[in-house]
Amino acid sequence: MPAPDPVAAAAPIRVLLLVKGLGPGGAEQLLVSSARVADHTAFDYSVAFVRPDKTHLVAAMESAGVPAQLLPRGRLGRFGWPWELRKLMSGQDIVHSHSPVLAAVARLAARTLPRDRRPVTVSTEHNVWGNFSPPTRLINAATVSLDERRWAVSGEVRRSMWGGLGRNAEVLVHGLVQEDSQPLEGTRDRMRRALGLPDDAVVALTVANLRREKDYPNLLGAARLALAEEPRLHVLAVGQGQLDAEVHALHRKLGLGDRCRLLGYRTDVKDLMAAADVFVLASAFEGLPVSIMEAMAAGLPVVATAVGGVPEAVVDGETGLLVPTRDASALAGALLRLARDPDLRAAMATKARVGSEAFDIRTAVAAQQTAYAELVESRRHGRLGAGPDRV
């Protein structure tokens, strides 16, 4: 079937995006980038979320033309949001979920709505299923076939889906707004002075929230080994989260001092990347990290664990160095190799920048908007069940 022209539609297609929160995580950053390049004439976007403590990106989303709404809890308190979500879904054309729990609730809620008010549900899987709790995996697996379309951000994410559920998921590599990656002239020197870095410092930067899957013990353990071997090396870590106290305690226990700094939440990540020489990620689980895409676009060679979609983005030995998970010695060795070899860093930096051109958010948004229009057109002509009663 030829793709319909969404611009020719009588009214914009109403798309509700669902995400757990609008904090500074990778999936949330992708939504903001998508909103910035989306067609707001043919599509009427809005976003809903359930975490009242995750509002960091609300202003950015609304600046991109997408109103953001925290789902009210109503009379049922913290468990009231599914009912509020059902009311919000009524009359939408597309509901696109970016969180497995919200996706499951949305799929079921859609089936309780009258057919003429029932949206088409679609979803994006942002992380490998092994990173989800067993109840989350179970409810996701039980309901995922109710979606009319589903995407996975990497081949590894699709392969991680239980049984044959990944067969009908399309791998759609997301990305960033490419022009954002270039800092203003003089940023590197300005940031390094502001951070008090020595002139000969080799800076390894990580951008990862303080969560279990990011494996900060692995990162800090590698930092301890590498800093002891290379006096020019400095490690900077950007991130916040539920393990803040635990990570800071480990930092103190390892005696890492000022050469390994935990910077917390920062809004100037692009400038920090300009100040860095290497990007490092020590994760135990991943989908396809936005931070790696940003680092490559900034011209940083990557040292990372070979998890999730990371090997699909980083070519080992060309754009970075990949190491096994939970191996602090291997991670330290890779950091030391790049810290001591400026020619290798420069060569990898050039290839990383070129490779990052594959991560253009416009490609993913165009594919999704084409799918939205096809699904709505099919529903209007009776070729789609508009949410058949499969449960």
BELRAQUI-V454411 format. One record per residue. N is the residue number from 1. PSI is psi in whole degrees, -180 to 180 (* if undefined). Layout:
<<N/PSI> <N/PSI>>
This chain:
<<1/128> <2/145> <3/130> <4/157> <5/105> <6/-27> <7/-27> <8/-6> <9/150> <10/-33> <11/154> <12/146> <13/126> <14/119> <15/120> <16/121> <17/134> <18/132> <19/151> <20/-45> <21/171> <22/50> <23/-171> <24/33> <25/172> <26/-47> <27/-39> <28/-39> <29/-38> <30/-40> <31/-41> <32/-45> <33/-41> <34/-42> <35/-34> <36/-29> <37/1> <38/161> <39/101> <40/0> <41/-45> <42/-17> <43/134> <44/98> <45/147> <46/163> <47/141> <48/146> <49/168> <50/-10> <51/107> <52/-16> <53/1> <54/81> <55/13> <56/-36> <57/11> <58/-47> <59/-40> <60/-39> <61/-44> <62/-32> <63/-27> <64/4> <65/16> <66/109> <67/140> <68/136> <69/125> <70/122> <71/124> <72/156> <73/-18> <74/-159> <75/-17> <76/5> <77/-140> <78/-18> <79/11> <80/-13> <81/-31> <82/-38> <83/-41> <84/-37> <85/-43> <86/-44> <87/-39> <88/-34> <89/-28> <90/122> <91/-9> <92/155> <93/-44> <94/136> <95/116> <96/111> <97/140> <98/21> <99/132> <100/-38> <101/-47> <102/-37> <103/-45> <104/-44> <105/-43> <106/-41> <107/-45> <108/-41> <109/-37> <110/-36> <111/-11> <112/-5> <113/150> <114/149> <115/-35> <116/-6> <117/14> <118/122> <119/162> <120/133> <121/136> <122/166> <123/158> <124/129> <125/119> <126/-10> <127/158> <128/145> <129/-24> <130/-16> <131/-7> <132/155> <133/155> <134/-43> <135/-38> <136/-44> <137/-40> <138/-48> <139/-33> <140/-47> <141/-38> <142/-22> <143/-12> <144/-30> <145/-9> <146/-15> <147/147> <148/-21> <149/141> <150/147> <151/155> <152/141> <153/-9> <154/163> <155/-36> <156/-37> <157/-44> <158/-43> <159/-25> <160/-14> <161/139> <162/143> <163/-131> <164/14> <165/-25> <166/-12> <167/-35> <168/10> <169/136> <170/131> <171/121> <172/104> <173/124> <174/-160> <175/-145> <176/170> <177/107> <178/-39> <179/-13> <180/-17> <181/-14> <182/113> <183/165> <184/151> <185/137> <186/-4> <187/-42> <188/-51> <189/-41> <190/-46> <191/-39> <192/-36> <193/-43> <194/-33> <195/-5> <196/34> <197/141> <198/157> <199/-33> <200/11> <201/138> <202/116> <203/124> <204/124> <205/137> <206/146> <207/103> <208/127> <209/157> <210/77> <211/160> <212/-44> <213/-20> <214/-12> <215/61> <216/-31> <217/-38> <218/-45> <219/-48> <220/-35> <221/-41> <222/-39> <223/-42> <224/-44> <225/-45> <226/-40> <227/-33> <228/-25> <229/-25> <230/102> <231/-18> <232/-14> <233/136> <234/145> <235/128> <236/134> <237/122> <238/128> <239/154> <240/165> <241/-171> <242/-18> <243/20> <244/-53> <245/-41> <246/-43> <247/-42> <248/-37> <249/-41> <250/-38> <251/-45> <252/-43> <253/-38> <254/-6> <255/42> <256/-25> <257/-157> <258/-12> <259/-8> <260/105> <261/135> <262/106> <263/-9> <264/-157> <265/131> <266/146> <267/-2> <268/42> <269/-40> <270/-41> <271/-37> <272/-37> <273/-35> <274/-30> <275/-14> <276/167> <277/-24> <278/146> <279/139> <280/141> <281/125> <282/22> <283/151> <284/-30> <285/149> <286/162> <287/-94> <288/101> <289/130> <290/-35> <291/-35> <292/-40> <293/-44> <294/-41> <295/-45> <296/-41> <297/-30> <298/-1> <299/35> <300/129> <301/149> <302/132> <303/120> <304/160> <305/145> <306/72> <307/156> <308/-133> <309/6> <310/-47> <311/-17> <312/-19> <313/-39> <314/122> <315/112> <316/127> <317/-9> <318/-55> <319/-1> <320/-172> <321/129> <322/141> <323/163> <324/160> <325/155> <326/37> <327/86> <328/-33> <329/-44> <330/-39> <331/-42> <332/-41> <333/-40> <334/-40> <335/-44> <336/-39> <337/-45> <338/-36> <339/-32> <340/-2> <341/85> <342/-31> <343/-41> <344/-42> <345/-46> <346/-42> <347/-44> <348/-36> <349/-44> <350/-45> <351/-33> <352/-43> <353/-43> <354/-44> <355/-28> <356/-14> <357/-17> <358/-16> <359/67> <360/117> <361/-24> <362/-33> <363/-47> <364/-42> <365/-42> <366/-42> <367/-42> <368/-41> <369/-35> <370/-42> <371/-44> <372/-49> <373/-41> <374/-43> <375/-42> <376/-40> <377/-42> <378/-40> <379/-42> <380/-29> <381/13> <382/12> <383/-2> <384/144> <385/-6> <386/38> <387/65> <388/153> <389/80> <390/-1> <391/*>>
